[in-house]
């Protein structure tokens, strides 16, 4: 019995030491479970001692009966009955103790798995936090480098922001294109060259060029509507970055959103002017995010 109690204590100590990896609340729950099982064991131990005492007393009574010939046979039968009952109770008690030990061992196995899963999850969360922190730092460095390279006049027509881990460079249409056209004017070449240099320094980022217009219908024979105009303008910037400034075309893509992604009210001239813009959107490559997902710990 002492050996069994030592086993319970050893398992419980391991469980409690493992609980240092988990929260205080989980530790208190495990400790409470251990204390309950310890009390149950003590109660069963007391019952066992009582039964053993009864058994020893019956043996003494039986020995005394040997010196008294009166009702010897009856005393023998009573002693045998008591002995059989004590053995039955002893077996039940032993079975109960064995079940308690098995449950405790299974509980510690489950606790061990839970602790391993919690530790794996914590490690993955830490990895994601570090990755996000690195991404935020790179985005901030990119933004600072770009704004420092642009002149005060250029910054009046170029807006640089970081939103949800993505760098947005918004350029006014009157700076980039000839009026009502998708052809890039000469005034934009210097600004685009500075942006292209930053893009080439950050080779692990994808670049999306997105064209946007106001809601005033376009009236040109070779351009059907604002969808066409926004797509053609985005394509012009993409081809300039590739052909004139040497940006790898595999990193570039063009998209047109027409008049359907406004940032201001089209009822005023100032609002329409703000909506007529081309955005250069710089984002981490998608496969980098997929790699992070692949590194997530498996849970059962």
C-alpha positions as CSV (number, residue, x, y, z in Angstrom):
1,X,0.0,0.0,0.0
2,X,2.8,2.4,0.8
3,X,4.4,1.7,-2.5
4,X,1.1,2.6,-4.2
5,X,0.8,5.8,-2.3
6,X,4.4,6.7,-3.3
7,X,3.5,6.1,-6.9
8,X,0.5,8.4,-6.6
9,X,2.7,11.1,-5.0
10,X,5.4,10.8,-7.6
11,X,2.9,11.1,-10.5
12,X,1.2,14.0,-8.8
13,X,4.6,15.8,-8.2
14,X,5.3,15.3,-12.0
15,X,1.9,16.7,-12.9
16,X,2.4,19.7,-10.6
17,X,5.9,20.4,-11.9
18,X,4.5,20.2,-15.5
19,X,1.8,22.7,-14.5
20,X,4.5,25.4,-14.4
21,X,4.1,25.5,-18.2
22,X,0.4,26.4,-17.9
23,X,-1.6,29.2,-16.3
24,X,-2.2,29.6,-12.6
25,X,-5.8,28.7,-13.0
26,X,-4.9,25.4,-14.6
27,X,-2.3,24.7,-11.9
28,X,-4.8,25.3,-9.2
29,X,-7.2,22.8,-10.9
30,X,-4.6,20.2,-11.1
31,X,-3.5,20.7,-7.5
32,X,-7.1,20.4,-6.3
33,X,-7.5,17.2,-8.3
34,X,-4.4,15.8,-6.7
35,X,-5.5,16.8,-3.2
36,X,-8.9,15.1,-3.8
37,X,-7.2,11.9,-4.9
38,X,-4.8,12.0,-1.9
39,X,-7.8,12.3,0.4
40,X,-9.6,9.4,-1.3
41,X,-6.5,7.3,-0.9
42,X,-6.2,8.1,2.8
43,X,-9.8,7.1,3.3
44,X,-9.3,3.8,1.5
45,X,-6.2,3.2,3.5
46,X,-8.1,3.7,6.8
47,X,-10.8,1.3,5.6
48,X,-8.1,-1.2,4.8
49,X,-6.5,-0.9,8.2
50,X,-9.9,-1.3,9.9
51,X,-10.6,-4.5,7.9
52,X,-7.2,-5.8,8.7
53,X,-7.8,-5.2,12.4
54,X,-11.1,-7.1,12.2
55,X,-9.3,-9.9,10.5
56,X,-6.6,-10.1,13.2
57,X,-9.3,-9.9,15.9
58,X,-11.1,-12.9,14.3
59,X,-7.9,-14.8,14.3
60,X,-7.4,-14.1,18.0
61,X,-11.0,-15.2,18.8
62,X,-10.5,-18.4,16.8
63,X,-7.3,-19.2,18.8
64,X,-9.2,-18.6,22.1
65,X,-11.9,-20.9,21.0
66,X,-9.4,-23.7,20.7
67,X,-9.2,-23.8,24.5
68,X,-13.0,-24.0,25.0
69,X,-14.7,-27.1,23.7
70,X,-18.2,-25.5,24.0
71,X,-19.6,-24.5,20.6
72,X,-16.3,-25.0,18.9
73,X,-17.8,-26.0,15.6
74,X,-20.0,-22.9,15.7
75,X,-17.1,-20.7,16.5
76,X,-15.2,-22.2,13.6
77,X,-18.0,-21.6,11.2
78,X,-18.4,-18.0,12.4
79,X,-14.7,-17.4,12.1
80,X,-14.7,-18.8,8.5
81,X,-17.6,-16.6,7.5
82,X,-15.9,-13.5,8.9
83,X,-12.7,-14.5,7.2
84,X,-14.5,-14.9,3.9
85,X,-16.3,-11.5,4.3
86,X,-13.0,-9.8,5.2
87,X,-11.3,-11.3,2.1
88,X,-14.2,-10.1,-0.1
89,X,-14.1,-6.6,1.4
90,X,-10.3,-6.6,1.0
91,X,-10.6,-7.5,-2.7
92,X,-13.1,-4.8,-3.3
93,X,-10.9,-2.3,-1.5
94,X,-7.8,-3.4,-3.5
95,X,-9.8,-3.1,-6.8
96,X,-11.0,0.4,-5.8
97,X,-7.4,1.4,-5.1
98,X,-6.2,0.0,-8.4
99,X,-8.9,1.9,-10.3
100,X,-7.9,5.1,-8.5
101,X,-4.3,4.6,-9.5
102,X,-5.2,3.9,-13.1
103,X,-7.4,7.0,-13.3
104,X,-4.7,9.1,-11.8
105,X,-2.1,7.8,-14.3
106,X,-4.5,8.4,-17.2
107,X,-5.2,11.8,-15.9
108,X,-1.5,12.6,-15.9
109,X,-1.2,11.3,-19.5
110,X,-4.0,13.7,-20.6
111,X,-2.4,16.6,-18.6
112,X,0.9,15.9,-20.3
113,X,-0.7,16.0,-23.7
114,X,-2.5,19.2,-22.8
115,X,0.7,20.9,-21.6
116,X,2.5,19.8,-24.8
117,X,-0.3,21.3,-26.9
118,X,-0.3,24.5,-24.9
119,X,3.4,24.9,-25.2
120,X,3.3,24.2,-29.0
121,X,0.5,26.8,-29.4
122,X,2.4,29.3,-27.4
123,X,5.6,28.8,-29.5
124,X,3.6,29.2,-32.7
125,X,1.9,32.4,-31.4
126,X,5.3,33.8,-30.5
127,X,6.5,32.9,-34.0
128,X,3.6,34.8,-35.5
129,X,4.2,37.8,-33.3
130,X,7.8,37.9,-34.2
131,X,6.9,37.6,-37.9
132,X,4.4,40.4,-37.7
133,X,6.8,42.6,-35.8
134,X,9.4,41.9,-38.5
135,X,6.9,42.7,-41.2
136,X,5.8,45.9,-39.5
137,X,9.4,47.0,-39.1
138,X,10.1,46.4,-42.8
139,X,7.0,48.2,-43.9
140,X,7.9,51.2,-41.6
141,X,11.4,51.2,-43.0
142,X,10.1,51.1,-46.6
143,X,7.7,54.0,-45.9
144,X,10.3,56.1,-44.2
145,X,12.8,55.5,-47.0
146,X,10.2,56.4,-49.6
147,X,9.0,59.6,-47.9
148,X,12.6,60.8,-47.4
149,X,13.4,60.3,-51.1
150,X,10.4,62.4,-52.3
151,X,10.6,66.2,-52.4
152,X,8.0,68.4,-50.7
153,X,6.3,69.1,-54.0
154,X,6.1,65.4,-54.8
155,X,4.6,64.6,-51.3
156,X,1.7,67.0,-52.1
157,X,0.6,64.6,-54.8
158,X,1.9,61.3,-53.4
159,X,0.3,59.8,-50.2
160,X,2.1,56.9,-48.4
161,X,0.3,54.9,-45.8
162,X,0.7,51.5,-44.0
163,X,-2.7,49.8,-43.5
164,X,-3.1,46.3,-42.0
165,X,0.5,45.3,-42.9
166,X,0.3,46.7,-46.5
167,X,2.0,49.7,-47.9
168,X,-0.2,52.0,-50.1
169,X,1.4,54.6,-52.4
170,X,-1.4,56.7,-53.9
171,X,-0.6,59.0,-56.8
172,X,-2.9,61.7,-58.2
173,X,-3.9,61.2,-61.8
174,X,-3.0,64.8,-62.9
175,X,0.6,64.0,-61.8
176,X,0.8,60.7,-63.7
177,X,-1.2,61.1,-66.9
178,X,-2.1,63.5,-69.6
179,X,-5.6,64.8,-69.2
180,X,-8.3,62.2,-70.0
181,X,-5.5,59.8,-71.1
182,X,-3.7,56.7,-69.8
183,X,-0.3,57.8,-71.2
184,X,2.2,58.7,-68.5
185,X,3.6,62.3,-68.7
186,X,7.2,63.3,-68.3
187,X,6.6,65.0,-65.0
188,X,5.9,61.6,-63.4
189,X,9.1,60.0,-64.5
190,X,11.3,61.2,-61.6
191,X,8.7,60.2,-59.0
192,X,8.2,56.8,-60.5
193,X,12.0,56.2,-60.7
194,X,12.3,56.8,-56.9
195,X,9.4,54.5,-56.2
196,X,10.9,51.8,-58.5
197,X,14.2,52.0,-56.7
198,X,12.5,51.3,-53.3
199,X,10.5,48.4,-54.9
200,X,13.7,46.9,-56.2
201,X,15.3,47.1,-52.7
202,X,12.5,45.0,-51.3
203,X,12.6,41.9,-53.5
204,X,10.4,39.7,-51.2
205,X,7.3,41.9,-51.8
206,X,4.6,41.7,-54.5
207,X,3.5,44.9,-56.2
208,X,-0.1,45.6,-57.4
209,X,-0.9,48.6,-59.4
210,X,-4.6,49.6,-59.1
211,X,-6.3,52.3,-61.2
212,X,-9.3,54.3,-59.9
213,X,-11.5,56.9,-61.5
214,X,-14.4,59.3,-60.5
215,X,-17.9,58.6,-61.7
216,X,-17.9,61.0,-64.6
217,X,-18.4,59.0,-67.9
218,X,-15.4,59.0,-70.2
219,X,-16.1,60.1,-73.8
220,X,-13.4,58.7,-76.0
221,X,-13.7,56.5,-79.0
222,X,-11.0,54.1,-78.0
223,X,-12.0,53.9,-74.3
224,X,-15.4,52.4,-73.6
225,X,-15.9,53.5,-70.0
226,X,-14.2,54.1,-66.6
227,X,-13.4,50.4,-66.2
228,X,-11.3,50.6,-69.4
229,X,-9.6,53.8,-68.3
230,X,-8.7,52.5,-64.8
231,X,-7.2,49.3,-66.2
232,X,-5.3,51.0,-69.0
233,X,-3.8,53.5,-66.5
234,X,-2.7,50.6,-64.2
235,X,-1.2,48.8,-67.1
236,X,0.8,51.8,-68.2
237,X,2.4,52.1,-64.8
238,X,3.2,48.4,-64.7
239,X,4.9,48.6,-68.1
240,X,6.8,51.7,-67.1
241,X,8.1,50.0,-63.9
242,X,9.2,47.0,-66.0
243,X,10.5,48.5,-69.2
244,X,11.9,51.9,-68.0
245,X,13.0,51.2,-64.4
246,X,13.8,47.4,-64.5
247,X,11.4,46.0,-62.0
248,X,11.0,42.2,-62.3
249,X,7.6,41.7,-64.1
250,X,7.0,38.6,-62.1
251,X,6.4,40.7,-59.1
252,X,4.0,43.1,-60.8
253,X,0.3,42.9,-61.5
254,X,-2.3,45.5,-62.8
255,X,-5.9,46.0,-61.8
256,X,-8.6,48.5,-62.6
257,X,-11.5,49.3,-60.2
258,X,-13.2,52.0,-62.2
259,X,-15.4,54.3,-60.2
260,X,-16.4,51.7,-57.7
261,X,-13.7,52.2,-55.0
262,X,-14.1,55.9,-54.1
263,X,-12.4,57.4,-51.1
264,X,-14.3,60.7,-51.3
265,X,-17.7,62.1,-52.4
266,X,-18.0,62.4,-56.2
267,X,-20.5,65.4,-55.8
268,X,-17.6,67.9,-55.5
269,X,-14.7,68.7,-57.7
270,X,-12.2,68.1,-54.8
271,X,-13.8,64.7,-54.1
272,X,-13.7,63.6,-57.7
273,X,-10.1,64.7,-57.9
274,X,-9.2,62.5,-54.9
275,X,-11.0,59.5,-56.4
276,X,-9.0,59.8,-59.6
277,X,-5.9,58.1,-58.4
278,X,-3.5,55.2,-59.0
279,X,-2.3,53.1,-56.1
280,X,0.9,51.2,-55.9
281,X,0.2,48.5,-53.3
282,X,3.2,46.7,-51.8
283,X,2.5,43.5,-50.0
284,X,4.5,40.5,-48.6
285,X,4.3,37.5,-50.9
286,X,1.4,35.1,-50.4
287,X,3.6,32.0,-50.1
288,X,5.3,33.6,-47.0
289,X,1.9,33.6,-45.2
290,X,1.3,30.0,-46.4
291,X,4.6,28.9,-44.9
292,X,3.5,30.4,-41.5
293,X,0.3,28.4,-41.7
294,X,2.2,25.2,-42.5
295,X,4.2,25.7,-39.4
296,X,1.1,25.7,-37.1
297,X,1.2,22.9,-34.5
298,X,-1.0,19.9,-35.1
299,X,-3.7,19.4,-32.4
300,X,-5.7,16.4,-31.6
